[in-house]
Amino acid sequence: QVQLVESGGDSVQPGGSLRLSCAASTNAFTFYNLAWYRQAPGKQREWVATVTTSIFTNYADAVKGRFTVSRDNAKNTMTLQMNNLKFEDTAGYYCYATHFSSGVGYWGRGTQVTVSS
C-alpha cells in the first residue's frame, strides 16, 4: 500500500504561479511512474502530466509550456510547478502512482487550486 499526500494548493490570480507537491510513503518510490490529474466541478478527471521511472515527462496540451513536473527520488516526492495560471486551471489536483511492473495504482486525496480574480 502506498499513501500519497498532496500539498500546495491555494487560491491565486490569473497569471500567478503555484507549486504542488506529492509525498509518497513507500520504499520503492523509484519503481513507480507518477502522474498528476485534475478534476473541475462537474467534469471528469483529466490527466495533466506524467514523470516516469526513467524521468521521461509528458504533458497535456492544455498545460504544455506552463506546467513542469519533476520528481525527487531521494525525498519520495513529485512536484508540479504551475506558471501563468488560467481560470480553467481551477480544479482539485490529484497525484497518481503506478507500479511500473504490476500496474497497481494509488491515488492521493487531492489539493485544491482556485484561479480567480
N, C-alpha and C positions, 0 to 999 in steps of 0.2 A: 504494500500500500504506500502510495506517495501522496503526501499532503502538499498542496500548492497554496501559497498565500500571496495575493496581490496587494500592492500599496501604491500610493502616489496619485490617486485620483483626486480631482478638485474641480472647482468652477473657475473658468478662465475666459477672457475676452477673445474675440476673433483675432487671429494673428499671433496669439500667445503660444507659449510652449509648456509642455508638461513632460515629466519623466516617470514612467511607470516601472515598477519592479515586481518580479515574481520570485519568491523564495521557495525552494523545494527541499523537502525533508527526505532525502534518500542518499545512500552511499554510492549509488550507481548513476549519479546525475549525468555523467558523460555518455551513458548508453541511451539517453532519451533525446529524441527530436522534440523541439519546443515550438510552440506557436502562440500567437495572440489572436483572439477572436473578439468580436464586439456585437452587442445586441442593443438596438434602439427600441424604444417603446413601440409596440405594435408591429415590430418587424422580426424577421428570422435572424438567428445568429449568423454572422458572416465572418469569414476568415480575413485576417488583417495582414499577418506577417509570420514567417517561419524562419527559424535558425536550426539547422540540422546538427547532428553529432559531428559532422565534418566542417562546421561553421559556414556551410552554404546558406545564403539568405535569399528570401523571395518575398515579394510584396504584392498586395492587391493594387490594382491600377489606381484606386481612389486615394491611396496614401503614398504611392511611389514618389520619391523625391522630397517628401515631407517627414516621413517617419523612418527611424533607424532602429532595427532590432539587433541585440547583441546578447552574448552570454558570457558569464564568468564561471568557469568550471571549478575554480578554486573556492568560490564562495557559494556555489549552488544557486546562482541567481541568473535570471534573464531580465533584460531591461528593454523598454520601448521608449525611445526619445521621440517625442511628437512636437514638431515645429509647424508654424503657420497654421494653427488650428482653425477649423471652419465650423460653422453651425452644425453641419451634417456629421461632424465627428462626435457629437454628443451621443453617448451610449454607455452601457456597462461594458467594461473590458475584462476579458477572461483569459487566463493562462491555461494552456493545454499541453500536457506532456505525453508522448507516445514512445513506448519502448521500441527501439529500432528492430528488434528481432521478433518479439512476441506480438507486437501491435497493441498491447494493452495500453489504454489511455486513461489519463486522470485530468479532472477539471479543478480549477480553483473556484472560489466563490465570487470573485469579481471585485472590481473597483470602479466607481462611477466617475465619468468625465463629462462635464457640462460646459459647453461653449455658448456663452450668452453675453449680450451687451448690456 
